[in-house]
Amino acid sequence: MQTYDVTIIGAGIAGAGVAELLSSKNYSCLVLEQFSEPACGTSSKSSKLIHGGLRYLENFEFGLVKESLEERAYLVEHLPKLVQLKSFYIPLYTHSFRKPWMVFIGLSIYSLFSWRKFSSIPKSKWKDLDIQTKNLLKVYAYKDGVTDDKALTTHVLNTCDCTVSFNATVKKIEDFKTHCIISYQKEGISHQATSKVVINAAGSWVNEVLNLCTSKPETLPIDLVLGSHILVDTQIDRIYYIEAKDKRAIFVRPYHNGTLIGTTEVPVSHPQAHTKVPASDIVYLLDHFNHYFKTQITTANIIESFAGLRVLPGDNKDAFKKSREVQIHHDKINAPNVYSIYGGKLTTFRSTARKVFKKIKAKL
Ligand SMILES: Cc1cc2nc3c(=O)[nH]c(=O)nc-3n(C[C@H](O)[C@H](O)[C@H](O)COP(=O)(O)OP(=O)(O)OC[C@H]3O[C@@H](n4cnc5c(N)ncnc54)[C@H](O)[C@@H]3O)c2cc1C
């Protein structure tokens, strides 16, 4: 049986981040991933932003925004080929729910945390923008980060000195006092590995994986929310942050010779990869694009669509109001060696890894 310090379940950004940190500290790690390559779950279906999360300020998540902006600064400096700062434009109309003064306050806090200025685009320059200018009141511009989520995850995993096994589906975790035995299936053959600690970085499958523990540990209640994007063949010049009719945020950005539009939020009951975008989400995204932009598009312009799942706390709050903070869950009594990552962001994969390490350091 192979023996490691840590077994990490999941080769999404969370698992890759933990593997990167632990291997840099010379711990031996095994990463097990059920699919044939990294980032097949949510980590290739995000909005591909490395951002503080301007809208989280509305929920007073100041700590999360500050931490995310610090991570953004690190990634922009250290991975310039993968993460770049770009200008984002926020158009505000007479019918917008958020008034210019509200956005001004939010951007002031954002710029204070990030040391990056924002500005207001003069009316004389509005004609250069891709958006409709009728009833336009104000346009703000601020800086945020963009990436390719799959390329970022793959890069992080590739820089680790650890063993990664693809097409390896974890089937059972036996948790003993000092170690765990992990049973997994790879290409029809059963394998086993043993490690001091197991990190459950299974994303939306987090509770499914925790339920594989023979000790039956406690799981946290979660809500899974599906977010969809469409990539259309229309070209725009800039990145926009627009307000949906239901007050949610929609990002519209140039991406791979087209325009990426997203995201929506629809509750779902089961974790799934390669989820189909619901037809209602396609209509919702096309409608919003056509409402705000000069160019008009139809389903014929869609090149690709994809959907990913957010893991949010299972409370009674509206998805928009739920906390986006990561939780590291550890059932000390039933599963003393298994640590589960609930939620989180692409942007904060390094700080999530540090939080995980803080919890498992003594064990290692
Ligand atoms: C629509 C949407 C947009 C988003 N946009 C942004 C954004 O712009 N910026 C940002 O910072 N964050 C964003 N996020 C959040 C971010 O994308 C996620 O927090 C992050 O990708 C989750 O990564 P993960 O590694 O936890 O999960 P995943 O990427 O889903 O990885 C989990 C992995 O575990 C594997 N796995 C599961 N079960 C098993 C098993 N039994 N055996 C082996 N392997 C298993 C899966 O195959 C999967 O590869 C967005 C999220 C969504 C849903």
The ligand as a Tripos MOL2 file, in Angstrom:
@<TRIPOS>MOLECULE
LIG
   53    58     1     0     0
SMALL
NO_CHARGES

@<TRIPOS>ATOM
      1 C1        -20.7350   30.0390  -11.6840 C.3       1 LIG1
      2 C2        -19.5790   30.2850  -10.7670 C.ar      1 LIG1
      3 C3        -18.7320   31.3670  -10.9850 C.ar      1 LIG1
      4 C4        -17.6520   31.5890  -10.1460 C.ar      1 LIG1
      5 N1        -16.8160   32.6170  -10.4110 N.ar      1 LIG1
      6 C5        -15.7370   32.8450   -9.6300 C.ar      1 LIG1
      7 C6        -14.8260   33.8780   -9.9620 C.ar      1 LIG1
      8 O1        -14.9700   34.5580  -10.9610 O.2       1 LIG1
      9 N2        -13.7850   34.0840   -9.1270 N.ar      1 LIG1
     10 C7        -13.5900   33.3330   -8.0060 C.ar      1 LIG1
     11 O2        -12.6450   33.6090   -7.2690 O.2       1 LIG1
     12 N3        -14.4190   32.3090   -7.6920 N.ar      1 LIG1
     13 C8        -15.4710   32.0350   -8.4880 C.ar      1 LIG1
     14 N4        -16.3220   30.9950   -8.2170 N.ar      1 LIG1
     15 C9        -15.9710   30.0840   -7.1300 C.3       1 LIG1
     16 C10       -14.9130   29.0870   -7.5900 C.3       1 LIG1
     17 O3        -15.0800   28.7590   -8.9430 O.3       1 LIG1
     18 C11       -15.0070   27.8020   -6.7510 C.3       1 LIG1
     19 O4        -14.9380   28.1540   -5.3870 O.3       1 LIG1
     20 C12       -13.8750   26.8420   -7.0360 C.3       1 LIG1
     21 O5        -13.6850   26.6100   -8.4110 O.3       1 LIG1
     22 C13       -14.1780   25.5050   -6.3350 C.3       1 LIG1
     23 O6        -13.0620   24.7060   -6.4820 O.3       1 LIG1
     24 P1        -12.9950   23.2800   -5.7730 P.3       1 LIG1
     25 O7        -11.6360   22.7560   -6.0000 O.co2     1 LIG1
     26 O8        -13.4810   23.4080   -4.3670 O.co2     1 LIG1
     27 O9        -14.1150   22.3990   -6.5140 O.3       1 LIG1
     28 P2        -14.0500   21.6960   -7.9510 P.3       1 LIG1
     29 O10       -13.3390   22.5310   -8.9340 O.co2     1 LIG1
     30 O11       -15.4320   21.2790   -8.2840 O.co2     1 LIG1
     31 O12       -13.1330   20.4280   -7.6920 O.3       1 LIG1
     32 C14       -13.5530   19.3100   -6.9450 C.3       1 LIG1
     33 C15       -12.9320   18.0910   -7.5710 C.3       1 LIG1
     34 O13       -13.1620   16.9550   -6.7360 O.3       1 LIG1
     35 C16       -13.3070   15.8290   -7.5820 C.3       1 LIG1
     36 N5        -13.9900   14.7400   -6.8670 N.ar      1 LIG1
     37 C17       -15.2130   14.7790   -6.3150 C.ar      1 LIG1
     38 N6        -15.5160   13.5910   -5.7580 N.ar      1 LIG1
     39 C18       -14.4520   12.7820   -5.9540 C.ar      1 LIG1
     40 C19       -14.1580   11.4200   -5.6200 C.ar      1 LIG1
     41 N7        -15.0170   10.6380   -4.9680 N.pl3     1 LIG1
     42 N8        -12.9560   10.9060   -5.9990 N.ar      1 LIG1
     43 C20       -12.0450   11.6750   -6.6740 C.ar      1 LIG1
     44 N9        -12.2970   12.9560   -7.0200 N.ar      1 LIG1
     45 C21       -13.4720   13.5060   -6.6660 C.ar      1 LIG1
     46 C22       -14.1340   16.3900   -8.7350 C.3       1 LIG1
     47 O14       -14.0620   15.5750   -9.8790 O.3       1 LIG1
     48 C23       -13.5400   17.7730   -8.9190 C.3       1 LIG1
     49 O15       -12.5320   17.7820   -9.9180 O.3       1 LIG1
     50 C24       -17.4100   30.7340   -9.0450 C.ar      1 LIG1
     51 C25       -18.2550   29.6520   -8.8140 C.ar      1 LIG1
     52 C26       -19.3260   29.4060   -9.6750 C.ar      1 LIG1
     53 C27       -20.2120   28.2350   -9.4460 C.3       1 LIG1
@<TRIPOS>BOND
     1     1     2 1
     2     2     3 ar
     3     2    52 ar
     4     3     4 ar
     5     4     5 ar
     6     4    50 ar
     7     5     6 ar
     8     6     7 ar
     9     6    13 1
    10     7     8 2
    11     7     9 ar
    12     9    10 ar
    13    10    11 2
    14    10    12 ar
    15    12    13 ar
    16    13    14 ar
    17    14    15 1
    18    14    50 ar
    19    15    16 1
    20    16    17 1
    21    16    18 1
    22    18    19 1
    23    18    20 1
    24    20    21 1
    25    20    22 1
    26    22    23 1
    27    23    24 1
    28    24    25 2
    29    24    26 1
    30    24    27 1
    31    27    28 1
    32    28    29 2
    33    28    30 1
    34    28    31 1
    35    31    32 1
    36    32    33 1
    37    33    34 1
    38    33    48 1
    39    34    35 1
    40    35    36 1
    41    35    46 1
    42    36    37 ar
    43    36    45 ar
    44    37    38 ar
    45    38    39 ar
    46    39    40 ar
    47    39    45 ar
    48    40    41 1
    49    40    42 ar
    50    42    43 ar
    51    43    44 ar
    52    44    45 ar
    53    46    47 1
    54    46    48 1
    55    48    49 1
    56    50    51 ar
    57    51    52 ar
    58    52    53 1
@<TRIPOS>SUBSTRUCTURE
     1 LIG1         1 GROUP 0 **** ****
